[in-house]
Amino acid sequence: MSIEGILDRLGAVIGPPPAGGVVPVPWELGPEVMGFQLPADYRAFVDRYGMVSIRGELHIYAPSEAPGPAIGQPLGFEGFLYGTTDPYGYCGSLAQAYLDGDYDECPYPMFPAEGGLLNWGNNGCGEHFFWLMRGSDPDRWPVAAKFDSLQEWDLFEGGFLEFMLAAVMEEYPYHRDVVARGTKQVGDGHAYRVRGDWSKQLRLQ
C-alpha cells in the first residue's frame, strides 16, 4: 500500500489533519545536519499532522525550530536527535545497558552507533518507540518497541506508518501497550492533539 493510502486509512481512525495544516519541516536540511534522511512515511505523517499526541498517550516527536520544554535542548534536527543522544536521559540509560552487556534491558546499540536505535516516540506508560537503523535505506528500517511495563522488546518488521496503522487498528499484538485507551475519536472527531510543528512546540498537559 502506498504512503498516501496508509495515511488515508490512519486518518479514518484518528481523524483528519488539523484545520489549516501544519508548518512543514524542511526535510532537505536533515541529511546535512544528521548525516541521513528520515523515513519517507514518517516525513509524510509529520507534514500532514505535525507533532501529535494520540489519545493523550502516544507522543510522536518531530523536529522543530521552536524551543521545547527541556532546558538546554538544541533546536531543529539536532533537537530531534537529542532525545536519543542525551547521555542523562532514558535513552542514555539504554545505551549504557547495551554497553554493559545487559541485553535484556537493551539488545541493540543506540544511535550514533551503526545499526543503532533512534527514538521517535513514547507514551504515558513509559513505553518507547524507535527505528532500528539497520542498513542504509531509512525506508526499510523496522520499528523497535521497548515495553517497560512488560519488561520486553518487540521488533516490528515494518515501517513507522505500518506500525502506527497496525496499532490504531488493533491489529498489532501489543496495541493496548501502545495506546492503552484505544483510538476512538472524541469531541471534535479527532483522536489526537497537535503538540507542535516546525514553528512551534506546546507543552504536554
N, C-alpha and C positions, 0 to 999 in steps of 0.2 A: 504494500500500500504506500502511496506517495506521502510526503510530509504534509501536504495540504489536506489529503484525505484523513490522516490521523488527527490533525488539528481540528478538522470539522467534527470528527467523532468525539474528540475530547470536549469540544465546545458544547456539544449536545448534552454533556453531563455536567460540566462545571459552569456553563453559561457562556454567553457571547463575550467578545473582547470589551474592555471598558469603553464607554462612550467618549468619543473624541480621540481615542487611541492613546498611545504612549510615545514618549520621545525615544527613538530607536538608538541602539548602541552603534557607534562607528566601528563595526567589526573589522574593517580593513586595517585598523591600527593594532589589532590584537597580536598578530604574529611578530610585529616589531617589538612589542613590549614583553610578551610572554615567551616568544620563540616558537609558537604553534598557534593554530586556529582551533577554536572550539567547535564541537559538532554542529552540523548544519541544522539538525532538527531542534536542538536547544536554541540556536540563534533565532530560528523562525518562531519558536514559542515566545521568547523574550520580546521579540519585535511586535508580537501580537498582544501579549498580556503584561509585559513588564516583570517586575519583581513582585511575586504574589505569595499570599498565604491561603491555602485551600482549607476551608472549614476552620480557620484559625489554628491549624495544627501543622500542616505540611508547608514549610517555608522554603521557597525556591529562590536562590540567590541570583543576582545579576550584576554585572559591572555597572558602576555609577560614578559620575564625577562629582556628586554631592557628598558632603561629609555624612558619615553614618554615626550611630550611637557609640561605637567603640572608640575610645580616645586613642589617638595616635595611629589609627588605621589609615594607610595610604588610600588614594582615590583611584578611580578608573580600574583598569585591568590589574594593576598592582594590588589594589584593594581586594579584587576578586580572589587573587592568589593568596592573599594574606590569611584568609580563613583556613587554608591548608598548611601554610608555611609558618605561621606564628608558633614559635617553639614553646610558648607558655599556654597555648590553647588546647582544646580537646584533641585536635589532630597531632599536635606536638607530642601528646602522651601516647598516641597510637604509634607514631614514628619511633619513639623510644622503646615501646614494647616490641616492635619488629626487630630493632637493633639488638635488643636483649634476648631475642630468640623466643619470645612469648607469642607463638604463632596462633594460639587460641584467641588471644586478645587482638592480634592484628597479623593476618597471614600474608600481607602484601607490604611492600615498601610504600613510602609516601612521596609524592612529588616534592622536590625535583628529581628524585631518583628515577632512572629509566624503568618504564613499566609500572610507575607508581600510581597512587590514588590521588584524585583531585576532587575535592569536596564541592558539591553543587547544591546541597540542601540538607535540612534536618527537620525534625518535628518536635512537638512539645513533650513527647515521651522520652526524648534523648536518643532517638534513632538517627543515624546519619547516612547520607547517600552520596555516592562517589561515582566518578568514572574510573575504571581501571584502564590506564593509558597504555594498553597493550598494542604495540605496533604503531606505525607512523600515520595511519589513516584514522583521524578522530571519529569519522562516521562509523567506524567498526568497534569503537570502544564499548565494552559491556558496562552495565551498572552493577556496582558492588554495594550492598546494603549491610550496615552494621546495626544489628538489633540488640541493643544493650539489655532490653527487657527480657529477651530470650537467651542472651549470652551466646549469640552465634552470628555468623555471617551468611549471606546468601549472594551468589553471583548470578545475575540475570543476563542471559546471553542475548541481549537486545539493547537497543539504544535508549536514550533518555525518553523520547516520546512513546516508544513502545512500552517502556516500564510504567510511565505515567498512565497511559490508557489502560493497561492491564490492572493497575492498582485501583483506578476510579471505577472501572467496570466490574470490580471484584472478581477478576479472573486470575489475579496474582495470589499464590498461596498465602502470603503474609499481608494481604491487603489491609486487614484490620490493624496491623502494626505499622502501616504507612499512614493511613488516615483513619484513626480509631472510630470516629463518629460517622464515617461514610461521607458521601459527597452529594447528598440530597441538596438541591438548590433551595435557598432560603430567601425570604424577604423580597429583594429586587430581582430574583431569578438568577442570582449568581451564587456559586458555592465557593467563592474566593473573594479576597480583598486585595486591592493593589497596595503594595508597600513601597513602591517607588519605580523609577526608571532611570535612564541615563542622567536626567537633570535633577532628580530629587530622590530623597530617601525619607521614609516615615518610620517612626519608632513602632515596634511591636507593642500591642496593648494586651 
